[in-house]
Amino acid sequence: MILARRIVLAASLVAVAFPTVAAPNGRLDAMLRRLEPETRFEQVCDIELMARIRADSSPFRPDRVVGGALEPPHHEGAVLTGRGAALRSGGLWYRLSFECRTTPDHMRVLELTYRVGDAIPEEAWGDYGLWR
């Protein structure tokens, strides 16, 4: 149930965030402030990951990021590290690793590095809670 709520919430946040995720967004900020801090931390990083990957020169145009798809992300202070994340682009899922540093209130990303990896085979999607 919690996973389903997070997926719906992530979809809602993405709909509100794009295409202006880099600029302050009143509706997005209001939604984020209603989240518990840990969930907000993950959502802010996921949203920024999608925006940055869409903006770079890669062929990926993600519509979803699941920060803990293959393994849970690690929180340490204002740094979130994901070695087992996944992103969906063009109907396919890809491995993703990242490090995201936010403001102490987890409302803004200050630094972000990431690497998109290999495609995740469709037959493994169910094992990781991924969908079409």
C-alpha positions as a printed NumPy array, in Angstrom:
array([[  0.   ,   0.   ,   0.   ],
       [  2.806,   2.414,   0.906],
       [  4.604,   1.65 ,  -2.382],
       [  1.407,   2.28 ,  -4.341],
       [  0.897,   5.624,  -2.55 ],
       [  4.476,   6.644,  -3.321],
       [  4.069,   5.725,  -6.998],
       [  0.871,   7.774,  -7.276],
       [  2.506,  10.629,  -5.397],
       [  5.575,  10.521,  -7.64 ],
       [  3.389,  10.632, -10.738],
       [  1.519,  13.619,  -9.319],
       [  4.723,  15.426,  -8.439],
       [  6.175,  14.823, -11.883],
       [  3.034,  16.161, -13.529],
       [  3.287,  19.326, -11.462],
       [  7.067,  19.688, -11.785],
       [  7.677,  19.458, -15.52 ],
       [  8.797,  21.434, -17.389],
       [  9.761,  23.974, -14.744],
       [ 11.478,  21.81 , -12.14 ],
       [ 14.584,  24.034, -11.995],
       [ 12.575,  27.127, -11.064],
       [ 10.709,  27.477,  -7.77 ],
       [  7.224,  26.082,  -8.236],
       [  4.568,  27.034,  -5.671],
       [  2.304,  24.036,  -6.274],
       [  5.197,  21.592,  -6.204],
       [  6.642,  23.169,  -3.059],
       [  3.266,  22.946,  -1.31 ],
       [  2.942,  19.27 ,  -2.213],
       [  6.502,  18.507,  -1.122],
       [  6.077,  20.246,   2.244],
       [  3.187,  17.909,   3.078],
       [  5.468,  14.859,   2.799],
       [  7.447,  13.354,   5.638],
       [ 11.09 ,  14.52 ,   5.332],
       [ 12.517,  11.167,   4.149],
       [  9.894,  10.796,   1.417],
       [ 10.372,  14.438,   0.386],
       [ 14.148,  13.85 ,   0.202],
       [ 13.677,  10.95 ,  -2.219],
       [ 11.018,  12.715,  -4.309],
       [ 13.08 ,  15.905,  -4.728],
       [ 16.062,  13.86 ,  -5.913],
       [ 13.917,  11.713,  -8.255],
       [ 12.31 ,  14.788,  -9.827],
       [ 15.666,  16.489, -10.322],
       [ 17.173,  13.315, -11.791],
       [ 14.431,  13.157, -14.421],
       [ 14.81 ,  16.833, -15.27 ],
       [ 18.581,  16.685, -15.609],
       [ 18.606,  13.475, -17.633],
       [ 15.95 ,  14.916, -19.958],
       [ 18.036,  18.071, -20.396],
       [ 21.384,  16.427, -21.068],
       [ 22.546,  15.115, -24.42 ],
       [ 21.678,  11.486, -23.704],
       [ 18.96 ,   9.661, -25.658],
       [ 17.003,   9.052, -22.428],
       [ 13.738,  10.876, -21.737],
       [ 12.683,   9.439, -18.383],
       [  9.097,   9.521, -17.224],
       [  9.745,   7.622, -13.974],
       [ 12.603,   7.108, -11.532],
       [ 12.42 ,   4.5  ,  -8.763],
       [ 15.211,   5.309,  -6.339],
       [ 15.126,   1.958,  -4.555],
       [ 14.16 ,  -0.454,  -7.319],
       [ 17.134,  -2.828,  -7.117],
       [ 18.338,  -1.865,  -3.631],
       [ 17.282,   0.784,  -1.099],
       [ 18.922,   4.202,  -1.31 ],
       [ 21.25 ,   5.274,   1.482],
       [ 20.563,   8.464,   3.468],
       [ 23.358,  10.273,   5.252],
       [ 22.57 ,  13.8  ,   6.379],
       [ 21.526,  15.752,   3.305],
       [ 23.065,  13.229,   0.867],
       [ 21.024,  10.486,  -0.777],
       [ 22.982,   7.786,  -2.61 ],
       [ 21.244,   5.333,  -4.909],
       [ 23.225,   2.45 ,  -6.354],
       [ 20.158,   0.403,  -7.198],
       [ 17.82 ,   2.911,  -8.806],
       [ 15.981,   2.51 , -12.1  ],
       [ 14.666,   4.923, -14.684],
       [ 12.03 ,   4.347, -17.335],
       [ 12.528,   5.849, -20.763],
       [ 10.748,   4.892, -23.965],
       [  8.874,   2.123, -22.155],
       [ 12.084,   0.394, -21.003],
       [ 13.776,   0.384, -17.591],
       [ 17.482,   1.122, -17.11 ],
       [ 19.809,   0.823, -14.147],
       [ 20.62 ,   4.15 , -12.524],
       [ 23.071,   5.195,  -9.848],
       [ 23.202,   8.665,  -8.33 ],
       [ 24.32 ,  10.888,  -5.489],
       [ 22.061,  13.791,  -4.568],
       [ 22.767,  16.509,  -2.006],
       [ 19.896,  18.746,  -0.926],
       [ 19.247,  21.671,   1.346],
       [ 18.693,  20.598,   4.991],
       [ 14.903,  20.813,   4.535],
       [ 15.167,  18.618,   1.39 ],
       [ 13.324,  21.16 ,  -0.749],
       [ 16.107,  21.907,  -3.264],
       [ 18.883,  19.883,  -4.865],
       [ 22.307,  21.473,  -4.458],
       [ 24.471,  18.835,  -6.18 ],
       [ 23.62 ,  15.831,  -8.293],
       [ 25.717,  13.25 , -10.098],
       [ 24.318,  10.225, -11.894],
       [ 25.072,   7.414, -14.304],
       [ 22.552,   5.595, -16.473],
       [ 23.479,   1.951, -16.913],
       [ 22.298,  -1.034, -18.905],
       [ 18.706,  -1.886, -19.679],
       [ 16.972,  -4.097, -17.115],
       [ 15.591,  -7.189, -18.891],
       [ 11.794,  -7.113, -19.04 ],
       [ 11.564, -10.572, -17.49 ],
       [ 13.209,  -9.129, -14.328],
       [ 10.86 ,  -6.137, -13.981],
       [  8.437,  -7.995, -11.707],
       [ 11.283,  -8.909,  -9.346],
       [ 11.978,  -5.207,  -8.81 ],
       [  8.399,  -3.902,  -8.76 ],
       [  8.799,  -2.232, -12.16 ],
       [  5.967,  -1.951, -14.654],
       [  5.321,  -1.139, -18.302]])
